[in-house]
Amino acid sequence: MVGLSMLSHRRGALAAAGALCAFVASAASASVTISGPGAPVDPFAQVSSAMAWIDANGGGAAYSVTAGPIAGRYSAFEMADNTTLNWGFSPGLLEIEGTLRVRSTSSLTVELGGTDNSDAVGSGAVEYDTILCTDWVNFEGKLKLVLVDGFVPTVGDSFEVIASGAYIVLASTATVEGPAVGPGLSWQLSVGPSSFTGTHYAGESLFVTLVPAPGAVALLGLAGLVGRRRR
């Protein structure tokens, strides 16, 4: 398991009477649930406890863990094998005081409802699911993207889904699975400087960006070359 650090989950954005309202976690609550074969009916108070249960009892089956939507504080965890993690409201913010590891067979589900998460460290209002982590992140698994609130991304849109206070290791096993939003487009993972300068999350960040697919780029280049020759 990841070290003895604390994780807090904070409310992201809620549209109410045309305004965004943010809620901040203040106390622990038994709001961590597991879905899958033989999963306990009663919720867990800690995400780490849910992951430990899967490690001990899962037997390789696929599970889904949901943290929230009730805000709370959780001890840090390492993702269990064959497990998908969802969190918060739609979308929401997850804060980790410590390190994070997403194993190669596990995945994070990230909901995209817009392109702005600039107030994640402030009010906690975000337009897409965001993780703030004070230490390093080892991302070995899959990032699953889901569009919400009628949002349709366009080429070049970039989403800072994980911001760390140190560095991010993007393993060769890391993948991204996103919705098809147009011909010749694909989703791309990358690591770059955090946008949250002057905070505990000013290290490296994990970005996912909608880009032209490699094949589409090659075809565009070929079309341009043919056009120049014809002139």
N, C-alpha and C positions, 0 to 999 in steps of 0.2 A: 504494500500500500504506500501511497504518497505520504510524506511526513506529517507530523502532528500540527497541522494548520487548520484554520477555520474557513469555511465557505459560507457566504451569505447570498441569499437570493433576493433580488429586489425587483419590484414591479416595474415593468417597462412603460408602455404607453396605453392609455385607455381613452377612447373617444367617448366623451360624455357631454351632451348638450353642445357639441361642436368644439369642445376644448380638450386639451390633453391633461390628464391628471397623473401624477407619479406617486407611488407608494413605496416606502422604504422598510426593509425588514428590521425587526427589533427583537424578536424572540423566536425560539425554536418551536416547531409545531410538527405533529405527526402527519406530514403531508406528502411523504415519498412513497409512491406505489409501484408495484411490479405487475406486469402483465406477461403471462406465459404459462407453460405447463406446470401445474402444481404450485403456482405462486401463492403466497400467503394472502388472505383476505384483508387482514388488518394492515394499515399503513405503517411505515417506519418513520422514526423521528430523524434518522440520519441517512444520507445518501450512501455513506460508506457501509452501513449495515445492510442496505439493499444489495450493494455490489458483493459484499461478503457472502450473503445468502446465495446469490447466483453462482459464485465461485464454488461454494460447498455443495450445492444441490442441483445446479443447472444441468449437468451431464452433457454439455455441448448443445443444448436446445437454445433457440432464439428467444430473447426476452426484451421487453421494453420497460424502461424506468422513467417515471415522470416525477420531477421535483416541483412541487407547487400544485396549483397556483397560489396557495397560501404562503405568504412570505415567511422566511425563517432563516436560521443559521445552521449550517451543517459542517461536520468535520470533513476534511479533504479526503479525496478518494482517487483510486485508479480504476478506470473503466474495466468492468468484467468482460470476458470473452463473449462474443455473439450477442452483445447488448447494445441497444439504441437508447440514447438519453434525450429526453425532451424536458423543457423547463419553462416555468412562468406562464404569464398570460401571453397573448398573441399580438405582437411579439413581446419578449421580455429580456431581462438582464440577469446574468449570473456572475457573482463576484467571488473570487477565490483568493484567500490569503495564503499563498504557498505555491506549490507546483501542481501541474496537471499532466497526466499521461492518458492518451487515448490509444488503446491497444489496436493492433493491426486488424483484428476481427470485430472491433466495436465501431460505433458510429455516433455522430452528433446530428440531430435534426435541427436545422436552422430555418426559421420562417422569415421570409422577406416581404415586407409590406411597404417599402420605400427605400430611400438611399441615405437617410440621415440618422446617425447615432452620436452626433457631436455633443449631446448633453448627457451622455451615459454616466460620466463621472459627476455631473451636477445633480439634476433632478432625477436622473435615471430614465427619462423618457427616451425611447428608441423606436425607430421605424422598422428595425430588423433585429432578430435575436443576436445578442452580443455577450461575450464572455470577457471579463476583466480579471486578470491573474497577476498577482504581485511578483511571482517568480517565473522560472522557466517553464516552457511547455514542450512536451514531446508528442507530436501528432503523427501517429502511425496508421490510423484507420481511415474511415470514410466520412465525408461531410455530405449530408443529405439536405438538399435545398427544396423548400416548399414555398410557393407564392401564396400570399394572403391579402385580404382587403382589396382585391381587384388590381393589385399592382402588376404591371408588366414592365420588366427591365428592358433597357436598350443597350446596344453595343457600347462598350466602354464603361458601363456602370460597374463600380467596384465597391465591395462591402468588407469592412474591417471586422471580421467576425470574432477574432480573438486578439486582445491586446495584452501584452505581458510586461512585467517590470524588468525582465532580463532578456533572454533569447528564446527563439523558437526553433526546434528541430523538426523539419518537415521530411519525414522518412520516405524512402523510395516506395514503400507500400501504401502511402497516402493517396487517396482518390477523392473525386468529387462527383456526386450524382445530382444533376439538376434537371428542371423541366425543360423541354424543348420549346424555345420561345421564337424561333425563326430559322429558316434554312441557312446553312453555312455558318452557324454560330455555335460556340462551345463555352464551357465553364473552365476556368483556369485557377489553380491555387498558386500563391506566391507568398514570400516573406519579405517584409520591408519595415522601415522605421514606423513606430507608432505615431499616431496623430495626437495622442494625449500627452503632449510635452508638459513638463512641470508637475506631473502627477506620479503616483506609484506605478503607473502603467506606461512609462515612457521608454520602454525597451523596444523589442521587435513585436510586430503584429502579423497575424495570418490574414491574408486577403483572398477573396474569391472574386473574380472579374469575368464579365461576359465579353468574350473576344471572338473575332472571326476564326473559324476552324482552320487548322493548317492547310487543308486541301483547298479551302475557299480562298485563302491568301495566295496560294500558288496559282490558282485559276485567274485571280485578279491581276497578278503580275504578268501572266502569259497574255491576257487580253490587252493589257497596256502595251506590251512589246509588239504584238501584232498590229495594234493601232498605229504605233510609231512607224513601223515598217511600211504600212500602206500609204502613209503620208509621203 
